[in-house]
Amino acid sequence: MSDKTVNRRAFMTAAGLAGAAVATGARAQTPDPLITEVQPWNKQLGDGVQANPYGSPSKFEKHVVRRDVEWLTVSRESSVNFTPLHELDGIITPSGLCFERHHGGVAEIEPGKHRLMIHGLVDKPLVYTMDDLKRFPGRINRAYFLECAANSGMEWKGAQLNGCQFTHGMVHNVWYAGLPLKALLDQAGVKTNGKWLLAEGADSAGMTRSIPIDKAMKDCMVAWNMNGEALRPEQGYPLRLVVPGWEGNMWVKWLRRLEIGDQPWHHREETSKYTDLLADGRSRRFTWIMDAKSVVTNPSPQAPLRAKGPNVLTGLAWSGRGAIKRVDVSLDGGRNWTTARIEGPVLPLSLTRFYLDFDWDGRELLVQSRAMDDTGYVQPTKSELRAVRGVNSIYHNNGIQTWLVRGDGETENVEIS
Amino acid sequence: MSDKTVNRRAFMTAAGLAGAAVATGARAQTPDPLITEVQPWNKQLGDGVQANPYGSPSKFEKHVVRRDVEWLTVSRESSVNFTPLHELDGIITPSGLCFERHHGGVAEIEPGKHRLMIHGLVDKPLVYTMDDLKRFPGRINRAYFLECAANSGMEWKGAQLNGCQFTHGMVHNVWYAGLPLKALLDQAGVKTNGKWLLAEGADSAGMTRSIPIDKAMKDCMVAWNMNGEALRPEQGYPLRLVVPGWEGNMWVKWLRRLEIGDQPWHHREETSKYTDLLADGRSRRFTWIMDAKSVVTNPSPQAPLRAKGPNVLTGLAWSGRGAIKRVDVSLDGGRNWTTARIEGPVLPLSLTRFYLDFDWDGRELLVQSRAMDDTGYVQPTKSELRAVRGVNSIYHNNGIQTWLVRGDGETENVEIS
């Protein structure tokens, strides 16, 4: 009996299915031509392995891309796009879908010509080639989230952007391989008065940020590998700094220089930018840590509910202070909360996936999620945040997000009082 | 002080570096023009975010691709390529680099027209759309290795293929999201005499395999998501079976049908193929579990040693019976063993990364790795395997691999007696 015969027997059996529809999603039409008739892909030979030595997604997934917002992507000097969180699952962000934020476009660096220099308040200034780094003892690999400080930044003044890709899509979660920064700093020998580190990129923006030496020594990495392969160009190829739990702007891409000093440098990206303007005109500075946050990715404006009955709500939670301990979900705008099911690995300083299986009867929902981390910190409401910080900042908005699901399933970004 | 000024100051400082070369890989030339001169990427604006909505690797990484072997890739009816293990790090295989093995080419399936049917010895035959599955309660996400039963199969008769991509590259490690198969089978209601499951693909090969119901109920998944995004076409888009720890051929791609029966089906892929021909002419059958195995990916024939002094040896270990407990490495063909440093997550039925930092004085090496899993199983030598199984099989070769590193660093696949 050939495989084809088996197939046909299956189709015949399927044609006999009747009344198999059940509440939890399975159904059978009688007869369902998609079961009873042989489909083209079952009759025609497909491409062999030589068609695509480096693979790409299905042509039916062309809508799953990073997207920009026209008025935010004004030039190559300053551009940003967003991770399509509502199309993803699990905790790893595919490298091709990790959001981008550039201050001088994507540097195209020949790795053989890239150097990393350590100098300043050190015993021995050092220069490393990429080969040097790959031969250095103590390589590690770790998963960390990276969130732009401005993620959800447009939402300070109220619901603005209609889709979690745009409200929360400046975050990604990647597995890095590289070296603990401490290993290199120890080789250079940081002097006792070396209290700060300046990291500089080799792109045309020459991005620089000041980082306290304690953080640099604790868990920062220099990484050349993401999600198994070389860093992508837009993520800093061939070398980036990893600053776990801290705002993305500090994770200097195309990393070429580390200077040790006794005080911060007060450069552009830590004075006029990446500081939090308060209601009284003062600014919070050096607000590096990304506080606990979460978002429901499905349903959301780009992923409305399609049917009544069983549905799966899912989303992501993260904290720059540690591991996610619990995520609660509300379907009525915060009146009642249900603890979501955390699924997959719970790693510190990494995205964490949660699910809530629920039945939808067609009534309007106000969907929210609230993350708690292992320090006891609870994600605040937007109102609580605004009471303390005003609405002038574009940074560090970790307030609870609300989606309104209408009776027809369409979903939008709303504020609730 | 503008960023540009800071950059120039950095270059001036760098020009003063002298004598910074150290044993562990750092070095400075005096002056190093790559430090003292501004490089093109530091002067020119790069592409903005709109250039690449779905990203791709650097143009300097074009050599990092799946590769086939001409005489193994004879037609679209039967083709295979291999994961470039020597170019990867960490434990996750990028989706675009996961090896492929097709029996009828890559099916190009329109997800809205895909159906999964469950029938046979069940109370209620059921048909699911992709939307049904995505609304089904109990979604999970898990990382598992998939290894083709024929991985290293050419090596039974002796060292054949020169590169770990070709000897061991029919393995990948992916994070899946989907449903426990048990959830669907429970909905259909498996009858008490239902002891076996037939899984069938919707490709033109109509691939089928028989799976014991206990395994199906224990940890199998139906998955639609890999490494965060939709399954790639060549990995079964829109739906594949995940059979953790068992040979890859059973992980039916383009999964469309699950039939419950009271005995195995004895189809082509479990009789004339995927059975292990022994020396006496008999065949082992239903040898589903992939035993513990490991390989040193660097150094290896495609990744020779480039310099004396500090070097990083790295590789992968896995077991279809559980988690990796320990990996030992030998540099002298198995006379002396050193326990390698396992780094990153140790998950059951998942690839596990190990490293060994070592100094190379230029002498010839015979590099080996030996995996031990948490059942106490120790990866055997090829000689031990051949003594029991002969050399006629092309399947289930998990013997210890040997690389000869010559004095000039060039590395080749060898047998040792």
Contacts between the chains, C-beta under 8 A, distances in Angstrom:
chain1	res1	chain2	res2	distance
A	3	B	205	6.8
A	3	B	206	4.0
A	3	B	207	7.5
A	3	B	208	6.2
A	3	B	267	7.2
A	3	B	268	7.0
A	4	B	206	6.4
A	6	B	200	7.1
A	6	B	206	6.8
A	6	B	208	6.2
A	6	B	265	7.9
A	6	B	267	7.4
A	7	B	200	7.1
A	7	B	206	4.9
A	10	B	117	7.1
A	10	B	119	7.6
A	10	B	200	6.7
A	10	B	257	5.2
A	10	B	259	7.0
A	13	B	119	5.2
A	13	B	120	7.9
A	13	B	125	7.4
A	13	B	259	7.9
A	14	B	117	5.3
A	14	B	119	6.8
A	14	B	125	7.7
A	14	B	127	7.0
A	16	B	125	7.7
A	17	B	117	7.6
A	17	B	119	7.2
A	17	B	125	4.8
A	17	B	126	7.8
A	17	B	127	6.2
A	20	B	124	5.6
A	20	B	125	5.5
A	20	B	126	5.0
A	20	B	127	6.4
A	22	B	124	7.1
A	22	B	126	7.1
A	22	B	187	6.6
A	24	B	135	7.8
A	24	B	136	5.9
A	24	B	137	6.7
A	24	B	187	6.3
A	25	B	128	6.6
A	25	B	131	7.6
A	25	B	132	3.6
A	25	B	133	7.0
A	25	B	135	4.8
A	25	B	136	5.0
A	26	B	126	4.1
A	26	B	127	6.5
A	26	B	128	5.1
A	26	B	132	5.7
A	26	B	184	7.9
A	26	B	187	6.3
A	27	B	127	6.4
A	27	B	128	7.7
A	27	B	129	7.4
A	27	B	132	6.7
A	28	B	125	7.2
A	28	B	126	6.9
A	28	B	127	4.3
A	29	B	127	8.0
A	32	B	115	6.9
A	32	B	127	6.3
A	34	B	113	5.4
A	34	B	114	7.8
A	34	B	115	5.1
A	35	B	115	5.5
A	35	B	117	6.0
A	35	B	127	6.1
A	39	B	109	7.7
A	39	B	113	6.6
A	39	B	202	6.7
A	41	B	107	4.1
A	41	B	108	5.8
A	41	B	109	5.0
A	41	B	202	5.9
A	41	B	203	6.5
A	41	B	204	7.1
A	41	B	254	7.2
A	42	B	107	7.6
A	42	B	202	5.5
A	42	B	203	7.1
A	42	B	204	6.2
A	42	B	206	6.7
A	43	B	204	6.3
A	44	B	204	5.9
A	45	B	76	4.7
A	45	B	77	6.8
A	45	B	104	5.7
A	45	B	105	4.6
A	45	B	204	5.2
A	46	B	76	6.9
A	46	B	102	7.0
A	46	B	104	6.5
A	46	B	105	3.0
A	46	B	106	3.9
A	46	B	107	5.2
A	46	B	108	6.1
A	46	B	203	6.6
A	46	B	204	6.7
A	47	B	76	6.9
A	47	B	105	5.3
A	47	B	106	4.8
A	48	B	73	6.7
A	48	B	75	7.0
A	48	B	76	4.1
A	48	B	79	4.1
A	48	B	102	6.6
A	48	B	105	5.6
A	48	B	106	7.9
A	49	B	66	7.0
A	49	B	68	5.5
A	49	B	73	6.0
A	49	B	79	4.4
A	49	B	80	6.3
A	49	B	81	4.1
A	49	B	100	4.7
A	49	B	102	6.6
A	49	B	234	7.7
A	50	B	68	6.2
A	50	B	73	6.6
A	50	B	79	7.4
A	50	B	81	7.6
A	51	B	106	7.2
A	52	B	234	7.1
A	53	B	65	3.8
A	53	B	66	5.1
A	53	B	67	7.1
A	53	B	81	7.3
A	54	B	56	7.5
A	54	B	57	7.0
A	54	B	64	7.6
A	54	B	65	5.1
A	54	B	66	7.2
A	54	B	96	4.7
A	54	B	97	6.9
A	55	B	66	7.6
A	55	B	95	6.3
A	55	B	96	3.9
A	55	B	97	7.4
A	55	B	98	7.4
A	55	B	232	5.2
A	55	B	233	7.9
A	55	B	234	6.0
A	56	B	54	7.5
A	56	B	96	6.7
A	56	B	232	7.7
A	57	B	54	7.0
A	57	B	229	6.6
A	57	B	230	6.4
A	57	B	232	6.4
A	57	B	233	7.9
A	58	B	108	7.7
A	58	B	111	7.9
A	58	B	230	6.4
A	58	B	231	7.9
A	58	B	232	7.1
A	58	B	233	4.8
A	58	B	237	4.7
A	58	B	238	7.7
A	59	B	108	7.5
A	60	B	110	6.3
A	60	B	111	5.6
A	60	B	237	7.7
A	60	B	238	7.9
A	61	B	229	7.4
A	61	B	230	5.0
A	64	B	54	7.6
A	64	B	229	6.4
A	64	B	230	6.9
A	65	B	53	3.8
A	65	B	54	5.1
A	66	B	49	7.0
A	66	B	53	5.2
A	66	B	54	7.2
A	66	B	55	7.6
A	67	B	53	7.1
A	68	B	49	5.4
A	68	B	50	6.2
A	73	B	48	6.7
A	73	B	49	6.0
A	73	B	50	6.5
A	75	B	48	7.0
A	76	B	45	4.7
A	76	B	46	6.9
A	76	B	47	6.9
A	76	B	48	4.1
A	77	B	45	6.8
A	79	B	48	4.0
A	79	B	49	4.4
A	79	B	50	7.4
A	80	B	49	6.2
A	81	B	49	4.1
A	81	B	50	7.6
A	81	B	53	7.3
A	87	B	229	7.0
A	87	B	230	7.8
A	88	B	225	7.8
A	88	B	228	4.8
A	88	B	229	6.1
A	89	B	139	7.7
A	89	B	141	6.4
A	89	B	177	3.8
A	89	B	225	4.4
A	89	B	228	6.6
A	90	B	141	4.1
A	90	B	175	4.9
A	90	B	176	7.6
A	90	B	177	4.8
A	90	B	225	6.4
A	90	B	227	7.4
A	90	B	228	5.3
A	91	B	141	7.3
A	91	B	175	7.5
A	91	B	228	7.7
A	92	B	92	6.7
A	92	B	175	5.4
A	92	B	227	5.5
A	92	B	228	4.6
A	93	B	228	5.6
A	94	B	95	6.7
A	94	B	227	5.8
A	94	B	228	4.8
A	94	B	229	4.7
A	95	B	55	6.3
A	95	B	94	6.7
A	96	B	54	4.7
A	96	B	55	4.0
A	96	B	56	6.6
A	97	B	54	6.9
A	97	B	55	7.4
A	97	B	228	7.4
A	97	B	229	6.6
A	98	B	55	7.4
A	100	B	49	4.7
A	102	B	46	7.0
A	102	B	48	6.6
A	102	B	49	6.6
A	104	B	45	5.7
A	104	B	46	6.5
A	105	B	45	4.6
A	105	B	46	2.9
A	105	B	47	5.3
A	105	B	48	5.6
A	106	B	46	4.0
A	106	B	47	4.8
A	106	B	48	7.9
A	106	B	51	7.2
A	107	B	41	4.1
A	107	B	42	7.6
A	107	B	46	5.2
A	108	B	41	5.8
A	108	B	46	6.1
A	108	B	58	7.7
A	108	B	59	7.5
A	109	B	39	7.7
A	109	B	41	5.0
A	110	B	60	6.3
A	111	B	58	7.9
A	111	B	60	5.6
A	113	B	34	5.4
A	113	B	39	6.6
A	114	B	34	7.7
A	115	B	32	6.8
A	115	B	34	5.1
A	115	B	35	5.5
A	117	B	10	7.3
A	117	B	14	5.3
A	117	B	17	7.3
A	117	B	35	6.1
A	119	B	10	8.0
A	119	B	13	5.4
A	119	B	14	6.8
A	119	B	17	6.9
A	120	B	13	7.9
A	124	B	20	5.6
A	124	B	22	7.1
A	125	B	13	7.8
A	125	B	14	7.9
A	125	B	16	7.7
A	125	B	17	4.7
A	125	B	20	5.4
A	125	B	28	7.2
A	126	B	17	7.7
A	126	B	20	4.9
A	126	B	22	7.1
A	126	B	26	4.1
A	126	B	28	6.9
A	127	B	14	7.2
A	127	B	17	6.1
A	127	B	20	6.2
A	127	B	26	6.4
A	127	B	27	6.4
A	127	B	28	4.3
A	127	B	29	7.9
A	127	B	32	6.3
A	127	B	35	6.1
A	128	B	25	6.6
A	128	B	26	5.1
A	128	B	27	7.7
A	129	B	27	7.4
A	131	B	25	7.6
A	131	B	306	6.5
A	131	B	307	7.4
A	132	B	25	3.6
A	132	B	26	5.7
A	132	B	27	6.7
A	133	B	25	7.1
A	134	B	312	6.6
A	135	B	24	7.8
A	135	B	25	4.8
A	135	B	307	6.8
A	135	B	309	7.5
A	135	B	310	5.1
A	135	B	311	5.4
A	135	B	312	5.9
A	136	B	24	5.9
A	136	B	25	5.2
A	136	B	310	6.8
A	136	B	312	7.4
A	137	B	24	6.7
A	137	B	310	6.1
A	137	B	312	6.9
A	137	B	357	3.6
A	138	B	357	6.8
A	139	B	89	7.7
A	139	B	312	5.7
A	139	B	314	7.3
A	139	B	343	7.1
A	139	B	355	5.6
A	140	B	343	5.6
A	140	B	344	7.4
A	141	B	89	6.3
A	141	B	90	4.1
A	141	B	91	7.2
A	141	B	343	5.9
A	141	B	344	4.2
A	141	B	353	6.2
A	142	B	344	7.0
A	175	B	90	4.9
A	175	B	91	7.5
A	175	B	92	5.4
A	175	B	344	7.8
A	176	B	90	7.7
A	177	B	89	3.8
A	177	B	90	4.8
A	184	B	26	7.9
A	187	B	22	6.5
A	187	B	24	6.3
A	187	B	26	6.4
A	200	B	6	7.1
A	200	B	7	7.2
A	200	B	10	6.4
A	202	B	39	6.7
A	202	B	41	6.0
A	202	B	42	5.5
A	203	B	41	6.5
A	203	B	42	7.1
A	203	B	46	6.6
A	204	B	41	7.1
A	204	B	42	6.2
A	204	B	43	6.3
A	204	B	44	5.9
A	204	B	45	5.3
A	204	B	46	6.6
A	205	B	3	6.6
A	206	B	3	4.1
A	206	B	4	6.4
A	206	B	6	6.6
A	206	B	7	4.6
A	206	B	42	6.8
A	207	B	3	7.4
A	208	B	3	6.4
A	208	B	6	6.0
A	225	B	88	7.8
A	225	B	89	4.4
A	225	B	90	6.4
A	227	B	90	7.4
A	227	B	92	5.5
A	227	B	94	5.8
A	227	B	227	7.1
A	228	B	88	4.8
A	228	B	89	6.5
A	228	B	90	5.2
A	228	B	91	7.6
A	228	B	92	4.6
A	228	B	93	5.6
A	228	B	94	4.8
A	228	B	97	7.5
A	229	B	57	6.6
A	229	B	61	7.4
A	229	B	64	6.4
A	229	B	87	7.0
A	229	B	88	6.2
A	229	B	94	4.7
A	229	B	97	6.7
A	230	B	57	6.4
A	230	B	58	6.4
A	230	B	61	5.0
A	230	B	64	6.9
A	230	B	87	7.8
A	231	B	58	7.9
A	232	B	55	5.2
A	232	B	56	7.6
A	232	B	57	6.4
A	232	B	58	7.1
A	233	B	55	7.8
A	233	B	57	7.8
A	233	B	58	4.8
A	234	B	49	7.7
A	234	B	52	7.1
A	234	B	55	6.0
A	237	B	58	4.7
A	237	B	60	7.7
A	238	B	58	7.7
A	238	B	60	7.9
A	254	B	41	7.2
A	257	B	10	5.1
A	257	B	14	7.9
A	259	B	10	7.2
A	259	B	13	7.7
A	265	B	6	7.8
A	267	B	3	7.1
A	267	B	6	7.1
A	268	B	3	6.6
A	306	B	131	6.5
A	307	B	131	7.4
A	307	B	135	6.8
A	309	B	135	7.5
A	310	B	135	5.2
A	310	B	136	6.8
A	310	B	137	6.1
A	311	B	135	5.4
A	312	B	134	6.6
A	312	B	135	5.9
A	312	B	136	7.3
A	312	B	137	6.9
A	312	B	139	5.7
A	314	B	139	7.3
A	343	B	139	7.0
A	343	B	140	5.6
A	343	B	141	5.9
A	344	B	140	7.4
A	344	B	141	4.2
A	344	B	142	7.0
A	344	B	175	7.8
A	345	B	345	7.1
A	353	B	141	6.2
A	355	B	139	5.6
A	357	B	137	3.6
A	357	B	138	6.7
